[in-house]
Amino acid sequence: MVKRNIKLIDNLVFETAKENGLEVKQGENLGEVNGMIVARLSQSPKPFKEIIGEILNNNGFDKDKVKDFHERITLGWGHHSIEQHANISVAFENMSIIGTNKYFENKRLAAYLERSTRYQDFSIPSYYIPKEFNDELKKEYVKVIDSLFESYAKVLALATKEITKNWKERGKSNDEKTIQKKAFDCARYLLPTSTYTNFGMTTNSQVYRSLIHDLKSEDNVELTESATELQKELENVYPALVSEKVSVADEKRREHKNKERKIEPIKSGNSKNVKVGKYVFENIQNTVKLIQHTQNAGQLICYNYLIKEGYNANKVGDKVLLKNQEVNYEEILGKVFEYNLVEKKPHRAAEVATYYFDTLIDFGAGRDIHRNRMLTWIDSNISPEYGFAIPHYLNEEAEQEYLRAMEKAFAFWIKLVESGISKELAQYVLPLGTNYRVLYSVNAKELHHVAKTRTTSHAHFAYREYVHKLCEEVKKVNPIIGDKLPDSYESEV
């Protein structure tokens, strides 16, 4: 009788090398080796260790053999599932927040974690200066960005006092760390998108190569330079799969960009605004509009659930029948949304109900919530044209400081755009409290997860409100499904 054997591939590699009297250094070329080992399973009945032994030579792994395999099979034949077995983690330091969140962290099949503006003090200025700006613009840019950091520090101190006072009156926690965290939540709206941050990313060569394609195809020096540096670093592990030869730019992609520089602020009628010359940029907080959704979503979910769980159900028109009787949709939906009690996740059938939202959200909140990647997130440039948000806990002095800072940043943004700088590059001067437009397409299962994690009291108040509004929109069209979403939203103040 054969014995079941479950082991880490890395451990099998090291064991096999040791058994053959060889020393394999962890890291170098191991990513491509793992991919080749798994790929050989489809054509070889041999156990893992024998497959591993076939690509060893006196120097360790036969690098030429591994490289040739990936160039011919993985890349040449397009068998990209092979390289999905070759994961590696990369550390990035001193990247702009906008470069990190809007361009690097947009790959669905990757994991990211970065320095948080919610738990750390960013008062000391540290930021990226776009190389595309001329010397005169750079000087003015530095003055504006430095002033944003000064305003951040002022608002941070004022918000701390206001939160301490407010919470004392309401009988809430007086723990200094909790108060400080909430103050960071408020002050971060003033951090420029050019602020330096650090982050880690874990994924496979296929995703890294796709990311490098994307970054090299942008008309942005920070992104193209970072892509080149990333490719050089990854080539040590993926000499074939992320070589300079295959990690190229798509120059045609730049032709898709809208080159117009007309400034058109949204008008919502809010009297609280920032005026810069002839332009009026309004305070707009988290607008959410459901513009399309799956018809008969409840019936579709029930039908998929019953088929998956072994029932001989039928769908006739809008009705789901079981033993020629229409099913009780509310009862079955209850089972669907209480399916996985350990992880508190719905049944996969909930994925067939999709909701498509047109929204406005401040970039600070958006950069947090876009990390829920099992959905489709399409965003615009960050722009005062879409308005700006104002955080809670700002007394009159703090709000005046906040609005003055926004006005200064928006005025320089206008100057950049009117001087011929693209709106995309002009984003670097904008504070995190500036809005952008997000088209948000999500299924009921993923929205259940988003609501569960993003509406709790621990979450930032901006995206708590945003996700709450998403759930409320679902309730309007699918009340039963909407009521199953774990929306625990409570107003901050």
C-alpha positions in Angstrom: 0.0 0.0 0.0 1.4 3.4 -0.9 1.6 6.1 1.7 0.2 9.6 1.3 3.0 12.2 1.3 2.4 16.0 1.6 5.5 18.2 1.7 6.7 21.6 0.8 8.3 21.6 -2.6 11.2 23.7 -1.3 11.9 21.1 1.3 11.9 18.3 -1.3 14.4 20.4 -3.4 16.8 20.8 -0.5 16.5 17.2 0.6 17.1 15.9 -2.9 20.1 18.1 -3.4 21.6 17.0 0.0 21.0 13.4 -0.9 23.1 14.0 -4.1 25.9 15.7 -2.1 25.0 19.1 -3.5 24.3 22.5 -1.8 21.5 24.6 -3.2 21.4 28.2 -2.2 17.9 29.4 -1.4 16.6 32.1 -3.7 18.8 32.0 -6.8 16.8 30.4 -9.7 14.6 28.5 -7.3 11.4 30.2 -8.5 11.8 28.9 -12.0 12.9 25.5 -10.7 9.7 25.1 -8.7 7.7 25.9 -11.8 9.5 23.4 -13.9 9.2 20.6 -11.2 5.4 21.0 -11.1 5.1 21.2 -14.9 6.9 17.9 -15.4 4.1 16.1 -13.5 1.8 16.3 -16.5 4.2 14.1 -18.6 6.0 12.1 -16.0 4.7 9.4 -13.6 7.8 9.7 -11.5 7.7 11.0 -7.8 8.8 14.5 -7.1 12.3 13.7 -5.9 13.1 11.8 -9.2 11.9 14.8 -11.2 14.0 17.1 -9.1 17.0 14.9 -9.6 16.7 15.1 -13.4 17.5 18.8 -13.3 20.5 18.6 -11.0 24.1 18.6 -12.1 27.4 18.9 -10.3 26.9 22.6 -9.7 23.4 22.3 -8.3 20.6 23.0 -10.7 21.2 22.9 -14.4 20.3 26.5 -15.0 20.6 26.3 -18.7 18.2 23.4 -18.8 15.7 25.3 -16.6 16.0 28.4 -18.7 15.6 26.6 -21.9 12.5 24.8 -20.6 10.7 28.1 -19.7 11.7 29.9 -22.9 10.4 27.0 -25.0 7.4 25.8 -23.0 6.2 28.5 -20.5 6.8 31.5 -22.8 7.0 29.9 -26.2 3.9 27.8 -25.9 2.1 30.1 -23.5 1.8 27.6 -20.6 1.7 30.4 -18.1 0.0 28.3 -15.4 3.5 26.8 -14.9 5.0 30.0 -13.5 2.1 30.5 -11.1 3.9 28.0 -8.9 6.9 30.3 -8.6 6.1 32.8 -5.9 8.5 35.3 -4.3 8.3 38.3 -2.0 9.8 41.7 -2.9 10.5 44.6 -0.6 9.9 48.2 -1.9 11.2 51.2 -0.1 10.7 54.9 -0.7 7.9 54.7 -3.3 5.3 57.4 -3.5 1.9 56.5 -2.1 0.2 57.1 -5.4 2.8 55.0 -7.3 2.3 52.2 -4.7 -1.5 52.2 -4.4 -2.7 53.3 -7.9 -0.1 51.5 -10.1 1.7 48.8 -8.2 -1.1 47.4 -6.0 -3.6 46.8 -8.8 -2.8 43.1 -9.6 -5.6 40.9 -8.4 -3.5 37.7 -7.9 -0.9 39.2 -5.5 -0.6 40.0 -1.8 0.5 43.5 -0.6 1.2 45.1 2.8 2.5 48.6 3.3 3.4 51.2 5.8 0.1 52.5 7.2 -1.0 56.1 7.5 -3.4 54.9 10.2 -0.8 53.8 12.8 2.2 56.0 12.1 3.1 59.7 12.3 4.1 61.1 8.9 4.9 64.6 10.2 8.5 64.6 8.8 8.4 65.4 5.1 9.6 62.6 2.9 8.3 62.6 -0.7 8.9 62.0 -4.4 9.6 64.9 -6.7 8.6 64.2 -10.3 11.5 64.4 -12.7 9.2 65.6 -15.5 8.8 69.1 -13.8 11.2 71.8 -14.8 13.3 73.6 -12.1 10.8 76.4 -11.5 7.9 74.0 -11.1 10.0 71.8 -8.8 10.8 74.7 -6.5 7.1 75.6 -6.2 6.2 71.9 -5.8 8.6 71.5 -2.9 7.0 74.6 -1.2 3.5 73.3 -1.6 4.3 69.8 -0.5 6.3 71.0 2.6 3.3 73.2 3.5 1.0 70.2 3.3 3.2 68.3 5.8 3.1 71.4 8.1 -0.7 71.5 7.9 -0.7 67.7 8.6 1.2 68.2 11.8 -1.0 71.1 12.9 -4.3 69.3 12.2 -2.9 66.1 13.9 -2.3 68.1 17.1 -5.7 69.8 16.9 -7.5 66.6 16.1 -5.9 64.8 19.0 -7.2 67.5 21.4 -10.7 67.5 19.8 -11.0 63.7 20.0 -9.8 63.6 23.6 -12.4 66.2 24.5 -15.2 64.6 22.3 -14.7 61.1 23.7 -14.5 62.3 27.3 -17.9 64.0 26.8 -19.3 60.8 25.3 -17.8 58.4 27.8 -15.6 56.7 25.2 -12.1 55.3 25.6 -9.4 57.7 26.8 -6.6 55.4 25.8 -3.8 57.5 24.3 -2.9 55.0 21.5 -6.5 54.7 20.5 -6.9 58.5 20.4 -3.7 58.9 18.5 -4.8 56.3 15.9 -8.0 58.2 15.4 -6.1 61.5 15.0 -3.9 59.9 12.4 -7.2 58.9 10.6 -8.1 62.5 10.5 -4.8 64.1 9.6 -3.9 61.7 6.9 -6.3 63.5 4.5 -3.6 66.2 4.1 -0.7 63.9 3.3 0.3 64.4 -0.4 0.0 61.4 -2.7 3.7 61.9 -3.4 4.6 60.9 0.3 7.1 58.1 0.4 6.0 54.7 1.7 7.4 51.2 2.0 5.5 48.0 0.9 6.0 44.3 0.4 4.5 42.3 -2.5 4.2 38.5 -3.0 3.2 36.9 -6.2 4.6 34.8 -9.1 6.6 35.6 -12.2 3.6 35.9 -14.5 2.1 38.7 -12.4 5.4 40.4 -11.9 6.1 40.4 -15.6 2.6 41.8 -16.3 3.2 44.5 -13.7 6.4 45.4 -15.4 4.7 45.6 -18.8 2.1 48.0 -17.2 4.6 50.2 -15.5 7.0 50.5 -18.4 4.0 51.5 -20.6 3.2 54.5 -18.4 4.3 58.0 -19.3 5.8 58.5 -15.8 9.5 58.4 -14.8 8.9 57.1 -11.3 7.0 54.1 -12.6 9.3 53.3 -15.6 12.4 53.5 -13.5 10.9 51.4 -10.8 9.8 48.8 -13.4 13.4 48.6 -14.7 14.8 48.2 -11.2 12.2 45.5 -10.3 13.0 43.6 -13.5 16.8 43.6 -12.7 16.1 42.3 -9.2 13.7 39.6 -10.3 16.0 38.4 -13.1 18.2 36.9 -10.4 15.3 34.5 -9.6 13.5 34.4 -12.9 16.3 34.6 -15.6 14.0 33.4 -18.3 10.5 34.4 -17.1 11.4 38.0 -16.2 14.3 38.7 -18.5 14.8 42.1 -20.0 13.9 40.5 -23.4 10.3 39.6 -22.3 9.7 42.4 -19.8 9.0 45.2 -22.3 6.8 48.2 -22.6 3.7 48.5 -24.8 4.3 51.9 -26.4 0.9 51.9 -28.1 -0.9 51.8 -24.8 -0.1 55.5 -24.2 -2.2 56.4 -27.2 -5.3 55.5 -25.1 -4.8 58.3 -22.6 -7.0 61.3 -22.7 -4.7 64.2 -23.4 -7.2 67.0 -22.8 -6.5 69.4 -19.9 -9.8 71.1 -19.6 -10.8 71.5 -15.9 -14.5 70.7 -15.2 -15.4 70.5 -11.5 -18.5 68.5 -10.5 -21.4 70.6 -9.2 -23.4 69.1 -6.3 -24.6 72.3 -4.7 -22.6 72.0 -1.5 -21.9 75.4 0.0 -18.7 74.1 1.7 -16.1 74.3 -1.0 -12.7 75.6 -2.1 -12.5 78.4 -4.6 -9.5 79.0 -6.7 -9.9 81.7 -9.3 -12.8 80.7 -11.6 -12.9 77.2 -10.2 -15.1 75.9 -7.3 -14.2 72.5 -5.9 -16.9 71.1 -3.6 -16.8 69.1 -0.5 -18.3 65.7 -1.6 -18.3 62.8 0.8 -18.7 59.2 -0.4 -21.4 59.2 -3.2 -22.6 55.8 -4.2 -25.0 55.0 -7.0 -26.1 51.5 -8.2 -26.3 51.7 -11.9 -26.7 48.0 -12.9 -27.3 44.7 -11.2 -28.1 41.0 -11.9 -31.8 40.5 -12.6 -33.6 37.9 -10.5 -30.4 37.6 -8.4 -32.1 35.7 -5.5 -33.5 33.0 -7.8 -30.1 32.6 -9.6 -28.3 32.2 -6.3 -30.8 29.6 -5.1 -30.7 27.6 -8.4 -26.8 27.5 -8.4 -26.8 26.5 -4.7 -29.2 23.6 -5.2 -27.4 22.2 -8.2 -24.0 22.4 -6.4 -25.4 20.6 -3.4 -26.8 17.7 -5.4 -30.5 18.7 -5.8 -32.2 18.0 -9.1 -33.6 21.6 -9.4 -34.9 23.2 -12.6 -35.2 26.8 -13.6 -38.4 27.6 -15.6 -38.6 31.3 -16.5 -38.0 33.3 -13.3 -38.9 30.4 -11.1 -36.7 27.7 -9.5 -38.5 24.4 -9.1 -37.7 21.4 -6.9 -39.9 18.4 -7.3 -42.2 20.6 -9.5 -42.7 23.0 -6.6 -41.3 26.6 -6.5 -38.7 26.8 -3.7 -38.8 29.0 -0.7 -36.2 31.6 -1.8 -35.7 33.3 1.6 -35.1 29.9 3.3 -32.5 28.9 0.8 -30.8 32.2 0.7 -30.5 31.9 4.5 -28.6 28.6 4.0 -26.4 30.2 1.2 -25.3 33.1 3.4 -24.7 30.8 6.5 -22.9 28.1 4.5 -19.3 28.4 5.9 -19.7 28.9 9.6 -16.0 28.5 10.4 -14.8 31.3 8.1 -18.2 33.1 8.1 -18.4 33.1 4.3 -21.4 32.5 2.0 -21.7 29.7 -0.5 -20.0 30.2 -3.8 -23.4 30.4 -5.5 -23.6 34.0 -4.1 -21.0 34.9 -6.8 -23.6 34.9 -9.5 -25.3 38.1 -8.2 -23.3 41.1 -9.4 -23.7 44.8 -8.6 -22.2 47.7 -10.5 -21.7 51.0 -8.7 -20.6 54.5 -9.9 -19.0 56.1 -6.9 -16.9 59.0 -5.6 -14.5 58.4 -2.7 -11.4 60.2 -1.3 -8.1 58.6 -2.4 -7.1 58.0 1.2 -10.1 55.7 1.8 -10.0 54.3 -1.7 -6.4 53.1 -1.4 -7.5 51.1 1.7 -10.6 49.5 0.3 -9.2 48.7 -3.2 -7.1 46.0 -1.5 -10.2 43.8 -1.6 -9.2 42.5 -5.1 -11.8 39.7 -5.9 -13.9 42.3 -7.7 -13.4 44.9 -10.5 -12.2 48.3 -9.5 -11.9 50.9 -12.3 -10.7 54.3 -11.1 -10.1 57.7 -12.6 -7.2 60.1 -12.0 -7.3 61.7 -8.5 -8.6 65.2 -9.1 -10.3 68.1 -7.3 -12.8 68.1 -10.1 -14.4 65.2 -8.2 -14.4 67.2 -5.0 -12.7 66.5 -1.7 -13.6 65.0 1.6 -13.4 66.6 5.1 -12.5 64.3 8.1 -14.4 64.2 11.4 -13.1 65.8 14.6 -12.0 69.1 13.1 -12.9 72.1 15.2 -13.1 75.5 13.5 -9.4 76.2 13.7 -8.5 72.8 12.3 -11.0 73.0 9.5 -9.8 76.4 8.4 -6.2 75.1 8.4 -7.4 72.1 6.4 -9.3 74.1 3.8 -6.3 76.5 3.4 -4.0 73.6 2.7 -6.5 72.1 0.2 -6.7 75.5 -1.6 -2.9 75.8 -1.9 -2.6 72.3 -3.3 -5.5 72.7 -5.7 -4.1 76.1 -6.9 -0.8 74.5 -7.8 -2.6 71.5 -9.4 -4.4 74.0 -11.7 -1.1 75.7 -12.5 0.5 72.4 -13.4 -2.4 71.4 -15.7 -2.7 74.8 -17.4 1.1 74.8 -18.0 0.9 71.6 -20.0 1.6 68.9 -17.3 -0.8 66.0 -17.7 -3.5 65.5 -15.0 -1.9 62.1 -14.3 1.4 63.7 -13.3 -0.3 66.5 -11.5 -1.8 64.0 -9.1 1.5 64.0 -7.1 0.7 67.4 -5.5 -2.8 66.4 -4.3 -3.6 65.5 -0.7 -5.1 62.1 0.1 -8.4 63.8 0.9 -8.9 64.6 -2.8 -11.6 62.5 -4.5 -11.5 60.2 -7.5 -14.2 58.4 -9.4 -14.4 54.6 -8.9 -16.5 52.2 -10.9 -17.0 49.3 -8.5 -18.3 45.9 -9.7 -18.7 43.2 -7.0 -20.6 40.0 -6.5 -22.7 39.3 -3.4 -20.2 36.9 -1.9 -17.3 39.4 -2.1 -19.5 42.2 -0.9 -20.4 40.1 2.1 -16.6 39.9 2.9 -16.1 43.6 2.2 -19.0 44.5 4.6 -17.7 42.1 7.2 -14.2 43.6 7.3 -14.8 47.2 6.3 -17.8 48.3 8.4 -16.6 47.4 11.9 -15.7 50.0 14.5 -12.0 49.2 13.9 -12.2 50.3 10.2 -11.6 53.9 9.1 -14.7 56.0 9.2 -14.5 57.1 5.6 -14.7 53.6 4.0 -17.1 52.4 6.7 -19.6 54.9 5.4 -18.7 54.0 1.8 -19.3 50.3 2.2 -22.5 50.9 4.2 -23.8 52.9 1.3 -23.0 50.0 -1.1 -25.0 47.7 1.2 -27.9 50.1 1.3 -28.0 50.3 -2.4 -28.2 46.5 -2.6 -31.1 46.4 -0.1 -33.1 48.7 -2.4 -33.1 46.2 -5.3 -32.6 42.8 -3.4 -33.9 43.3 0.1 -33.3 39.6 1.2 -29.8 39.6 -0.1 -29.1 43.0 1.3 -30.2 42.0 4.7 -27.8 39.1 4.6 -24.8 41.4 4.3 -23.0 41.9 7.6 -23.1 45.7 7.7 -22.2 46.8 11.2 -21.9 50.5 10.3 -22.4 53.1 13.1 -21.9 56.8 12.4 -18.6 58.1 13.8 -20.0 61.2 15.4 
